[in-house]
Amino acid sequence: MRLTCPNCGARYEIDDALIPAEGRDVQCSNCSTNWFQSGAVAVDPLSAAPASPEPSSPAPEAPRRELDPSLRALLREEAEREERLRREEAEGLERQDEMALQDPAPTNAAAPEPRTPEPQTKDRATLLPDIEEINASLQPQKAAPRPAPKQQSASQATSPDAARRKGRNAGLLLSLGVGMIAIGVYSNAAQLGEAVPTAAPYLIQYANGVEALRDQILDWLRETLPALQAQITALIASFTQ
């Protein structure tokens, strides 16, 4: 027998023997609604004559009776099972909708073409590695030839005489430079002392030292020149005799 709750519409499948022929009160385990459920009575279609509809007076409300605990537990289990089935069905539909939205199936997707095996027409000799290439790769690489040293030209090659000549010229130029600087400082000592007052005492001392050296050189020349002249005259006379 199938019972349907008049309030929430929950349906229950129970054994016909649980509902007697005179009926009984039942309660919905989902919404706790009570109603009177009549029993299943077999009606003979031949004996049942069509009766003219007569206005029926409202039947008195049957007194509610307390449900059997076993029947109440059975109804509760059926309600829970129906609720679980409806929930699983709803979750399955939602999951299918999400999958359809995330991965829409391509409408005009072309099916992949089946690959045809390539005919094995190559010779086995072409599949093997080349022996010459392997030997070439195993041989040590030759070092790149070093560039030959550039030959120096005769003008670039310096001999000992040229080195000495360069050293002598450098010394002469250095001596001339130092002498010119010394002469310039001596001749402009007064102007330099006015421009740099702190160096004036040193410039005066330097000028006095140069003058003293000059006087010594002049005295030496005065003493040596007569003797030198006499030697030169005697040498000339010896050549003329």
Number of C-alpha atoms within 10 A of each C-alpha: 12 9 15 13 19 12 13 12 12 18 16 21 13 15 9 12 10 14 18 13 14 10 14 19 17 24 20 24 20 19 13 14 13 18 17 15 17 14 16 14 10 7 8 8 8 6 7 8 8 7 6 6 6 6 6 6 6 6 6 6 7 10 9 12 12 12 14 13 9 10 15 17 13 16 23 18 15 20 20 14 13 16 14 12 12 12 12 12 12 12 12 12 12 12 12 11 11 12 11 11 10 8 8 9 9 7 6 6 7 7 6 6 6 6 6 6 6 6 6 7 6 8 8 8 8 8 8 8 9 10 9 9 9 10 10 10 10 9 8 8 8 6 6 6 6 6 6 6 6 6 8 8 8 8 7 8 9 10 11 8 9 11 11 11 12 12 12 12 12 12 12 12 12 12 12 12 12 12 12 12 12 14 14 11 16 19 12 12 20 15 12 15 16 11 11 11 12 10 13 17 11 13 20 15 12 16 20 13 13 15 13 12 12 12 12 12 12 12 11 11 12 11 11 11 11 11 11 12 11 11 12 12 11 12 11 11 10 9 7 7 5
